[in-house]
Amino acid sequence: MSSIRLPQLAWYGAKELELSIPEKWPVKFYNFAGYDRPPMRPEEIRAAIASPIGSPPIRELARGKKEVVIIFDDMTRVTRIYDMVPFVLAELAEAGIPDSSIQFICAVGSHMAWDRTLLEKKLGREVLARFPVYNHNPFNKCIYVGTTSYGTAVHVSGEVMKCDLKLAIGSVVAHPNTGFGGGGKIILPGICSMETIEHFHRKEFEFREKYPDKQLTGMGVFDENPLRLNVEEAAALVGLDVKIDCLVNMWGETVAIFAGALKPAHKAAVSAARTHYLTPKPGTEGIVIANTYTKANESIMIGLNTAFRAASPEGSDVVLIANAPDGQVTHYLLGTFGKTTRGNIALVAKVPQNVNHVIIYSEYPDIAGRAYIEKSDKVLFMDDWGDVLKALEKFHPAETRVAVLPSAEIQYCVS
């Protein structure tokens, strides 16, 4: 046996997972370009936040403001907010903003609310001790701010709209519907009402039906992406003052920061992200092993997307590594809430014809989370790597080449 090592447990004591592979199977890693980029030093983070793109510094924008909200992404994103927030707070302090005028709101969208233990991992203990930190509530107290040209009536957190300085922190990675995340997604779906979020998601199905021969959405598909354009319009209606977005390496460490006015800062971030997350395309391997680390709790919803695209046209078996101690994220729009009860949109991954088998491997069994993929004889769930190898050796008794995608949920390939 040989072995492969992959990053695991982003929020639970990050470590390498070592998995054995038969020596008769040649292995090739398909990392994204910036996977091993070194993390930024604190002084580099400070400099990036202090010199925003297309905007005066936060310390200037903050002068004279009464209420400040700092919106941040949730635990389905690996963004280490604690890396950046001290420098944002320093800018606010320089403007004379007291702690009592600052609050944090987690942009959960239609995900679950997160408890204090997890929020501390995201923000750091000091923030929880100094400031009120809230989850966004998409079910009520959202107010109407306008309608996009795509017909999305935008209702957002009333609490956010009461604040006269709005800052947000997130990250930019490849994303399966808007092409890349970050930017205005912190607003839509991040702090919108369920009705607004549902309309936004339904537009994706509408575009696919209307333009079946065009790839308007998908990982890395950005310029003409109508979902991304819809998000930008919604965010403009809210009047976000500063967005801080970062790029991350394979371990989720902050490697670049783009801060400033929403559109120019996001444009700069995506320009860098196109190269940073770009990955050589597999295509002829009989086995594809797709690891998820930064979004392990959305591994079936997102990680499989890249894994399926990496499968050989002649047929491959796909192994998804989905080690999420917290299970697949509770998603009030797309998720399952009983054997017969689902959110308003049932998101169920379909296995492509050129994928012979899908093995979803997790050391943390999550039966309810299995509803995100179709029930099929092709789909197997396992929690013991020995069982995975037995199944693969049955399917591939002779030499078979193996493709490994270490960061399937955030990397993207082009033909």
C-alpha positions in Angstrom: 0.0 0.0 0.0 1.0 3.6 -0.6 -0.8 6.5 1.0 -2.3 10.0 0.4 -2.6 12.8 2.9 -5.4 15.3 2.9 -6.5 18.3 5.1 -9.4 17.6 7.5 -11.5 19.2 10.2 -11.1 22.9 9.5 -13.0 24.0 12.7 -12.2 20.9 14.8 -8.4 20.9 15.2 -7.1 20.8 11.6 -5.0 17.8 10.8 -4.0 15.5 7.9 -5.9 12.4 7.1 -3.7 9.6 5.9 -5.5 7.1 3.6 -4.0 3.9 2.1 -4.1 3.3 -1.6 -3.0 0.1 -3.4 0.3 0.5 -5.0 -1.0 -0.8 -8.3 -3.1 2.4 -8.7 -1.0 5.3 -9.8 -2.1 8.5 -8.0 -2.1 12.0 -9.4 -2.9 15.1 -7.2 -4.8 17.9 -8.9 -4.3 20.9 -6.5 -5.5 24.4 -7.2 -2.7 26.8 -8.2 -2.5 28.7 -4.9 -2.9 25.7 -2.6 0.4 26.1 -0.8 0.6 29.9 -0.8 1.9 31.1 2.6 -0.5 32.9 5.0 -0.3 36.7 5.3 1.6 38.2 8.2 -0.4 40.4 10.6 1.3 43.6 9.3 0.2 42.6 5.8 -3.4 42.1 6.9 -3.3 45.5 8.6 -1.9 47.2 5.5 -4.6 45.7 3.2 -7.4 46.8 5.5 -6.0 50.2 6.0 -5.7 51.0 2.3 -9.1 50.0 0.7 -9.9 49.8 -3.0 -12.2 52.5 -4.3 -13.1 53.8 -0.9 -11.8 56.0 1.9 -10.3 54.1 4.9 -12.7 52.7 7.5 -11.4 55.2 10.0 -12.6 58.1 7.8 -15.9 56.5 6.9 -16.6 55.8 10.5 -16.2 59.3 11.9 -19.5 60.7 13.2 -21.4 57.4 12.8 -23.8 56.2 15.5 -24.3 52.5 14.9 -21.9 50.1 13.2 -22.6 46.6 12.1 -19.9 44.1 11.1 -21.5 41.3 9.0 -19.5 38.1 8.7 -19.9 34.7 6.9 -20.9 31.6 8.8 -19.4 28.2 9.6 -19.9 26.8 6.1 -17.1 29.1 5.1 -13.5 28.7 6.2 -12.9 32.4 6.5 -10.8 33.1 9.6 -12.6 36.3 10.6 -10.4 36.5 13.7 -7.4 37.2 11.4 -9.0 40.4 10.2 -11.4 41.8 12.7 -8.7 43.2 15.1 -7.6 45.6 12.4 -11.1 46.6 11.6 -11.8 47.3 15.2 -8.6 49.4 15.4 -9.8 51.5 12.5 -13.2 52.1 14.3 -11.4 53.0 17.5 -9.3 55.5 15.7 -12.5 57.1 14.5 -13.8 57.4 18.0 -16.4 54.6 17.8 -17.1 53.1 21.2 -17.6 49.4 21.7 -21.2 50.0 22.7 -21.9 51.2 19.1 -20.7 48.0 17.4 -22.5 44.8 16.8 -21.7 41.6 14.8 -24.2 39.7 12.7 -23.6 36.3 11.2 -24.8 36.1 7.6 -26.4 32.7 7.8 -28.7 33.1 4.8 -31.1 30.1 5.1 -28.6 28.0 7.1 -28.9 27.1 10.8 -28.1 29.5 13.6 -24.7 29.0 15.2 -24.1 28.7 18.9 -21.5 30.5 20.9 -18.9 27.7 20.8 -18.8 27.9 17.0 -19.0 31.6 16.8 -15.9 31.8 19.1 -14.0 29.7 16.7 -14.9 32.1 13.9 -14.4 35.4 15.7 -12.1 34.7 18.6 -12.9 34.8 22.3 -12.2 38.5 22.7 -14.9 39.6 20.2 -17.5 37.5 22.1 -16.4 39.1 25.3 -16.6 42.7 24.1 -19.4 42.8 21.6 -22.9 41.4 21.0 -22.8 38.7 18.3 -26.1 37.7 16.6 -27.3 35.3 14.0 -29.3 36.8 11.1 -33.0 35.8 11.3 -34.3 35.2 7.8 -37.8 34.4 9.0 -38.9 37.9 10.2 -38.0 41.5 10.9 -36.6 41.9 7.3 -37.5 45.1 5.5 -38.0 45.8 1.8 -35.2 47.9 0.1 -36.1 47.5 -3.6 -36.4 45.0 -6.5 -33.6 44.0 -8.8 -33.9 44.0 -12.6 -34.2 40.2 -12.3 -37.4 40.6 -10.3 -36.0 39.7 -6.9 -37.8 41.7 -4.2 -35.0 42.3 -1.7 -36.0 42.1 2.0 -33.0 42.4 4.3 -32.3 42.4 8.0 -34.0 45.4 9.6 -31.2 45.5 12.2 -28.6 45.9 9.5 -30.6 48.7 7.9 -30.8 50.6 11.2 -27.0 51.0 11.2 -25.3 53.9 9.5 -22.0 52.1 8.9 -22.2 48.7 7.3 -19.0 46.6 7.1 -18.7 42.9 6.0 -16.0 40.3 6.1 -15.9 37.1 4.0 -13.9 35.2 1.4 -13.8 34.5 -2.3 -13.6 30.9 -3.5 -15.0 29.1 -6.5 -18.8 28.7 -6.2 -21.2 26.4 -8.1 -23.9 29.0 -8.9 -22.4 32.5 -8.8 -19.0 31.4 -10.2 -17.1 32.8 -7.2 -18.4 33.6 -3.7 -17.7 36.7 -1.7 -18.7 40.2 -2.7 -22.5 40.8 -2.4 -23.3 37.2 -1.4 -22.8 38.4 2.2 -26.1 40.3 1.5 -27.9 38.0 -0.8 -28.5 35.4 0.5 -26.5 36.2 3.7 -28.9 38.7 5.4 -32.0 38.4 3.3 -35.5 37.0 4.1 -36.4 33.4 3.2 -38.7 34.7 0.5 -35.9 36.7 -1.1 -33.5 33.8 -0.8 -35.9 31.4 -2.4 -36.6 33.7 -5.3 -32.8 34.0 -5.9 -32.3 30.3 -5.9 -35.3 29.6 -8.2 -33.8 32.0 -10.8 -31.0 29.5 -11.3 -33.4 26.8 -12.4 -35.2 29.4 -14.6 -31.9 30.3 -16.4 -31.0 26.7 -17.0 -34.4 26.0 -18.5 -34.4 29.1 -20.6 -30.8 28.7 -21.9 -30.2 24.9 -21.9 -27.2 25.2 -24.3 -25.4 27.9 -22.4 -23.4 27.5 -19.2 -24.4 30.7 -17.5 -23.7 29.5 -13.9 -21.2 27.1 -12.4 -17.8 27.0 -10.7 -15.7 29.8 -12.1 -18.4 31.0 -14.5 -18.6 34.7 -13.6 -18.6 37.5 -16.2 -22.1 37.0 -17.7 -23.5 35.0 -14.7 -27.0 36.3 -14.1 -27.0 35.0 -10.5 -23.9 37.0 -9.7 -25.4 40.1 -11.4 -28.6 39.7 -9.4 -26.5 39.5 -6.2 -24.6 42.7 -7.1 -27.9 44.6 -7.6 -29.3 43.4 -4.3 -26.1 44.4 -2.4 -26.2 47.8 -4.0 -29.7 48.4 -2.6 -28.5 47.8 0.9 -25.6 50.3 0.8 -22.8 48.2 2.1 -20.0 50.6 2.9 -16.9 48.3 3.0 -16.4 44.7 2.0 -13.3 42.8 3.1 -12.8 39.5 1.1 -9.9 37.1 1.4 -8.4 34.3 -0.6 -7.4 31.1 1.2 -4.9 28.3 0.7 -5.6 24.5 1.0 -5.6 24.8 4.8 -8.0 27.8 4.9 -5.3 30.3 5.9 -5.7 33.9 4.7 -3.3 34.5 1.8 -4.6 37.7 0.2 -7.1 40.4 1.2 -9.1 42.8 -0.9 -10.9 45.5 1.0 -12.9 48.5 -0.1 -16.0 49.5 -2.0 -18.1 46.4 -2.9 -17.8 46.2 -6.7 -14.1 47.3 -7.2 -12.9 45.2 -4.2 -14.8 42.1 -5.4 -13.6 42.6 -9.0 -10.0 42.7 -7.8 -10.6 39.6 -5.6 -12.2 37.6 -8.4 -9.5 38.6 -10.8 -6.9 37.0 -8.4 -9.2 34.1 -7.6 -9.5 33.0 -11.2 -5.8 32.0 -11.2 -5.5 31.1 -7.5 -8.2 28.4 -7.5 -7.7 27.2 -11.1 -6.9 23.5 -11.3 -5.7 21.2 -14.2 -8.7 19.2 -15.4 -8.6 15.4 -14.8 -10.4 13.3 -17.4 -9.1 9.8 -17.9 -8.7 8.4 -14.4 -10.9 5.5 -13.4 -11.2 6.7 -9.8 -11.7 10.3 -8.6 -11.1 11.0 -4.8 -12.6 14.3 -4.0 -11.7 15.7 -0.5 -13.7 18.4 1.2 -12.1 20.5 4.0 -13.2 24.1 3.9 -16.8 23.2 3.4 -17.1 19.7 4.7 -20.5 20.4 6.0 -21.6 21.2 2.5 -19.6 18.4 0.8 -22.5 16.7 -0.9 -24.1 20.0 -2.1 -20.9 21.5 -3.4 -17.9 19.0 -3.4 -19.7 16.5 -5.6 -20.1 19.2 -8.3 -16.4 19.3 -9.0 -15.9 15.6 -8.5 -18.5 14.7 -11.1 -17.0 17.1 -13.6 -13.6 15.4 -13.0 -14.9 12.0 -14.0 -13.7 10.4 -17.2 -16.1 10.4 -20.1 -15.5 6.7 -20.4 -16.6 6.2 -16.8 -15.1 6.7 -13.3 -15.9 5.9 -9.7 -16.1 8.9 -7.4 -15.2 8.9 -3.7 -16.2 11.9 -1.8 -14.5 12.5 1.6 -17.0 14.3 3.7 -15.6 14.3 7.3 -17.9 16.8 8.9 -18.3 16.3 12.7 -21.3 18.7 12.6 -22.9 16.8 9.7 -24.3 18.4 6.6 -25.5 21.9 7.4 -29.1 22.5 8.3 -30.5 24.4 5.2 -34.0 25.6 5.7 -34.6 26.1 2.0 -32.8 23.1 0.4 -32.6 20.7 3.3 -34.6 17.8 4.8 -36.7 18.0 8.0 -38.2 14.5 8.2 -38.8 11.5 6.0 -41.4 13.3 4.0 -40.7 17.0 4.9 -38.3 19.2 2.9 -37.5 22.8 2.4 -39.3 24.6 -0.4 -36.6 23.6 -2.9 -35.5 20.0 -2.8 -31.8 19.9 -3.8 -31.0 16.4 -4.8 -27.7 15.6 -6.7 -28.1 13.3 -9.7 -25.4 10.9 -10.6 -24.1 11.5 -14.1 -24.1 8.6 -16.6 -20.3 8.5 -16.8 -20.1 8.0 -13.0 -20.3 4.3 -12.2 -20.4 4.5 -8.4 -20.3 7.2 -5.8 -18.9 6.3 -2.4 -19.5 9.0 0.2 -17.0 8.4 3.0 -17.4 10.0 6.4 -16.1 9.0 9.8 -19.2 10.9 11.2 -22.3 9.1 9.8 -25.1 11.5 9.0 -28.1 9.6 7.6 -30.4 12.7 7.3 -27.7 14.4 5.2 -27.9 11.6 2.6 -31.0 13.2 1.3 -28.9 15.7 -0.7 -28.1 12.9 -3.2 -30.5 10.6 -5.1 -31.3 7.2 -3.8 -29.5 4.8 -6.3 -27.7 1.5 -6.5 -24.8 3.6 -7.6 -24.5 5.5 -4.3 -22.8 3.9 -1.3 -22.2 5.4 2.2 -19.3 4.2 4.2 -17.5 5.2 7.5 -14.6 2.8 7.3 -11.8 3.3 4.8 -11.1 -0.4 4.6 -14.6 -0.9 3.3 -14.0 1.8 0.7 -10.9 0.0 -0.5 -12.7 -3.3 -0.7 -15.4 -1.8 -2.8 -12.9 0.0 -5.1 -10.8 -3.1 -5.5 -13.9 -5.1 -6.5 -14.7 -2.4 -9.2 -11.1 -2.1 -10.2 -9.2 -5.4 -9.8 -6.4 -4.3 -12.2 -4.2 -1.2 -12.5 -6.4 1.9 -12.3 -5.2 5.5 -12.3 -6.5 7.7 -9.4 -7.2 11.5 -9.5 -7.1 13.3 -6.2 -8.9 16.6 -5.7 -7.7 17.8 -2.3 -10.1 20.8 -2.2 -13.0 19.8 -4.4 -15.5 22.3 -2.8 -13.5 25.4 -3.7 -11.3 24.5 -6.7 -12.4 24.6 -10.3 -11.3 23.2 -13.6 -11.7 24.4 -17.2 -11.4 22.3 -20.3 
